[in-house]
């Protein structure tokens, strides 16, 4: 078993690597100094494992999650001006995205212009590269194929304080997700009210305790080789309703959060923002639009302010989600104080 002193040295080494990768911002320097003086820099065992520097602002950061007992890979970009604490934009990928078994990355950074679009903004960007097919939630049971999944715990309790400390961030956050993770972004914000000032949910189907949302979720998990009943039990389990982000009880937790929810109409085979949408993408987005309009009705019944945006001809694809993010950004930026 690693001793407390040994663990501190190991974590300190990780922070030192981060400090080098991020040009030693004041927050990083302070964190490294605190570690070297003997202070614990971890959240219930969660800590920086290692860092690979990509350029002067971008790094691949690996964080050990105590809840999942494994290392999670993130792509992190520092704010353009880090002379003062800056907010953080968390980005979640779709079910088949992130880093696959062959090391190929499909993400916000490789499929959209997010790097250039946010390059001159004073916001830190954290793109989560793990979590394929998991819906970024806490699973009740470990899965033979997808392993232990405690994503709600990681993303709302373990990771934010580590990121805030390492980047010297302001603690003000936003989160956005696409497809599978569009539903996750709403659920994560509901599980930790106040953690995210703004939520972007693009092309999701939030009704996870009833059809078509539940069947959509189950199909996604099955496509990744996982067992969807390891998430919240059998279909009649009350945990499905408890974790459904579209129920009135859960939507109430979003009151006061800046909400940007989008779907494409799926009516035009030409993708908005360039690129081509296949027939399957168009059909899928038509279902997503139905889910989104039902969610809009639920939110309006509760008089919760939210921005709903239906992209003409938009499909279930990255060009459409890039456009969704661009259209949502002014509101997200305001919520972050930018």
N, C-alpha and C positions, 0 to 999 in steps of 0.2 A: 504494500500500500504506500502511495506517495505521501510523504510527510507534508505538514503545512508549509514548512520552510522550503522544501523542494518544490512544492506546487507554486509558491510565490516566485521562486527563481525562474520556473518554467514559464509562468504567465508573464513575468517581467521581461523575459527574452522575447515573448510574442509582442508585447507592447513596444519594445525597442525596435523590432522589425517594422511595426506599423509606423512608428515615429519616423524611421528612415524613409519609408515608402511615401509618407505624406509630407515630406519636407519639414518635419518637426513643427507642427502648429503649436500655439500656446497650450491648447488642451492636451495634445499628445505629450508634450514635454512635462506637463504637470502630472499626467497619469503615470508616465515612466518614473518620475521622481518619487511619487507616492509609493509605487511598487518597490523601488530600490530602498526606500526607507522602512519597508516591512509591512506596509498596508496591503490588505487583500484587494485586488482589483478583479472581482468576479461577482456574478449574480447567481447565488445558489449553485456554484460550480461551473456556470457558463462563462467562457472566456475566449479571447483570441487564440487561435491555434497557430496559424502562420499567414503570411502575406506575400503576394507576388506583385511587384510594382510593374505597371504597364506603361505609364508616362508620369509626368509631374503631378497630375491630379487623379488619375485613375489607377485602381489596384484591384486585384482579386483577393478578397479577404475571406479566410476560412475561420469559422467560429464553432467551437465545441459547444453543443447543446447538452446540458446535463439531463434534461427531460427525455431526450431521444438517445442519449449515449452515443452520439456520433457527430462528425464534423459537417457543418453546412457551409456551402460555398456561396459567396455574395460577390457581386461586382459593385464597387464603391467609387463614387466620384465626389471629390471635395467641391465645395462651393467656389465660385469664381473668386470671391473675396472672403477669406477666412480670418480677417483681422478682428472680427467680432463673431459671437455665436450665431449660427445660421440654422434655419429649419431644415428638416429632412423629408424628402419624398421617397416613399417606399413603393417599389414596383413589383408586382407578382405576374408571372407568366401563365400561359395556358397549360392544359393537361399534358400535351405532348412536347412542351417546350423545356427550356433550361438546357442542361448538359446531358446528352444521351450516353448509352453504354460505349459508344465509339469516341466519346470526347467531343462530339460536335455540339456547338452551342446555337440554340435558337432562342432568342430573347428580345426584349425591348431594344437592346443595344444593337443587335445584329439584324433586326427586321424593321426598325423604324429609324427616324432621324433624331431620336431622343437625345443622343449625345450632343449633336450640334444645336438642337433646339434649346437645350438647357445650359449650353456652354457658358453663356454670359450671365446666367441667373445666379443670384446669391442663395442657392439651395444645394444641400448635399443630396446625392441620389444613391439609393441602395436598391439594387436589382437582385432579388433572391433567385438563385440559379438551380436550387434543388426543390423537391416537393412535387415531382411529376405524379399525376393521377391521384393526389391525396386530398384535394379540396382544402388544403391548408387548415385542417381542423384537428382537434384532439380525438383520436380514435379510441374506442373502448378497448379494443383487443389488438395485439400485435398481428401483423399480416405475414404469412409465409413468403410472399413475393415483395411487398412494399415495406416490410419491416415495422419498426415502432414509429408511430406518427403522433407527435404532440405539438402540432404547428401553432395552435392557438396559444399555448404556453410559451413557445419559443418567440413568436412574433409580437406578443403583447406584454410578456413579463421578462423574458430573458434577454432578447436582443436590444430593445430600445435603450436601456440604460448603458449597455456596453457601447453602442454606437454613439450615444450622447457624450460619454466620457472620452472615448477615443478621438472623436472629431471635434470635441469642444462645442457640440451642437447646442441649440437653444432649447431643445425639448419640445418644440412645436413641430407636429408631423402631419403629413398627408399620406394617403395610400390609394393606389389604383390597381385594378386587375382586369383581365380580359378573359372571356369565355368562362372556363371553370373558375378561375380566380376572381371573376367579377362578382360571383356569389360570395366567395370567400372574403372579399374586401368589405362587403356589407356586414357579414357575420363577425369578422374580427373587430370592426368598429363597435358593434353591439356588445361584444364580450368585454370591451374595455372602454366604456363611455368616457370621452374627453381625451383619449390618447391621440386620436386623429382629428385635426381641425377640419379636414376635408376628405371626402371619399369619391373616387372615380370608379364606376362600375360599368364596364363596356361589354355588351353582348352576353349577359348572364341570364340564367333562369333560376330565380331566387326561391321559388316555391318547392323546397326540397322535401316537404312532408306529404306532398300530393302530386299527382300527375299534371303536366308532363315533367315537371322539375325533378321529381324523385327518380323516374325512369331514366331521365337524362343523366343524373348523377351516377346511378348504378351502371349505366352503359359506359360512362367515362372510366370508372374504376375498373370494370371488367376488361376494358380494352387495354389496360395496363397490367393485366394479370392479377389484379387484386380482388379481394372479396369485399364487396360493398357493405355486407352485413357485419363486418368487423368494425365499421365506423360507429353506428348507433344501435346495433342490434337488428332484430327482424323488423319487417315493415310496420308491424303494429306496436312497436316499442314507443313509449312516450318521449324517448330521447330524440326521435325524428322531429316531432313538433317543437320540442324545447330548443332545438338547434336550427329551426327554420327561420331564416332572416326576414321572411315576408309576413310573419304573424304580427298582429297588432301589438302584442306584448313586447316583442323584440324591436319592432319599428319605433316604438316610443323611445327606445334607448338612443335613437339617432336624432332625436329632437335637439336642435341647436348645432348639429353638425352640417357643414356645407356639403350638399349632395349633388353629384353629377352622374346621371344614369342615362346610358345611351344604348341604342340598338339601330341596326340598319333595317330598311324596309324589305331588303332582299328581293326587290321586284325587278331590278335591272342587272343583267349579267356583267355590266361594266362596273368595276369597283370604284368607289369614290376615292380620290387621291391617287389614282393611277393603279395599274396592275389589273389582272383579270380574275374574276370570281367564277369558280366552277359551279356546276349545277348543284352539287351537294352543299356547297357553302351558301348558295342562295336559299335552298330549301331549309337548311338549318337556321339561317338567320330569320326566316319567316316565323319559325317556331319561337325563336328568341324574342322576336317583336311581340308576339302574343303574350309571352311571359312578362315582358317589360310593361306592356299596357295594363296587365292585371296588377302588377306591382304599383304602377302609378295610381290606379284606382284605390288601392289600399292606403297608400300614403296620403292621397288627397282626402280620403274619408277621415283621416286623423288630423288634417290641417297641418301637416308637417311640410315646411318649405323644402322644395327640391327642384332641381333643374333636369327635365327630361328632354332628350334630344334624339330625334329619329332621323338618321342620315339617309337621304333619298338614294336608293339603289345600293346602299352599303351592304356588304356581305360579312361573312364570318371569317375575317382575314386581317392580317396586320396592316395593310394600307388603310382599311376602314378604321381600325383602332388608333392608328396614328392621327387620322383626322379627328376622331372623337377626343383624343387627348388635347390636340391643338385648340379645339373649340371649348373644352372645359378649362383650359389652363388659366385664363384671366380670373375666373372665380376661385380656382385652387390657389393661385398666387395671392389673391386678396386675403384668403383665409390664413395664409402663412405669413401675412404682414409684408409681402413683397411689392 
